Amino acid sequence: MVDRRLATIARLDRIVVMEEGRVVEEGTHDELLAATGNGLYRRLWQHQSGGFLAA
């Protein structure tokens, strides 16, 4: 599933984040945001939400 609306994706039970054909992260929305470091999902969420969407 390719969807650029992360607010919709955030409700899923499991999110798999791929980059260049490889799985780089997986988990729930909350797990991916809580993960240490600066993961791809977190960066995309911050970019798209612009601080307006609750984590």
C-alpha positions in Angstrom: 0.0 0.0 0.0 1.4 3.4 -1.0 -0.3 6.3 0.8 1.2 9.7 1.4 -1.4 10.6 4.0 0.3 9.4 7.1 -2.7 10.3 9.3 -4.5 7.4 7.6 -1.6 5.1 7.9 -1.2 5.9 11.6 -4.4 3.9 12.4 -3.0 0.6 11.0 -2.0 -2.3 13.2 1.4 -2.7 11.5 3.4 -0.4 9.4 6.3 -1.5 7.2 8.6 1.3 6.0 10.6 0.6 2.9 13.4 2.5 1.3 15.1 1.5 -1.9 13.3 -1.8 -1.9 14.4 -2.8 1.6 12.4 -2.9 4.9 14.0 -0.3 7.2 11.4 -0.1 10.0 8.3 -1.9 11.1 5.8 -1.5 14.0 2.8 0.5 15.0 2.6 4.2 14.6 3.4 4.7 18.3 6.3 2.3 18.2 7.8 4.0 15.2 7.6 7.4 16.7 8.9 6.2 20.0 11.9 4.5 18.5 15.3 6.0 19.3 17.1 7.8 16.6 15.8 9.7 13.6 13.9 7.0 11.7 12.5 7.5 8.2 8.8 7.2 9.5 9.4 9.7 12.2 11.0 12.2 9.7 8.1 11.7 7.2 5.6 12.2 10.0 7.2 15.4 11.3 7.5 16.7 7.8 3.9 16.0 6.8 2.3 17.0 10.1 4.2 20.2 10.5 3.5 20.0 14.2 -0.3 20.1 13.6 -1.1 16.4 13.9 -0.9 14.7 17.3 1.6 11.9 17.5 
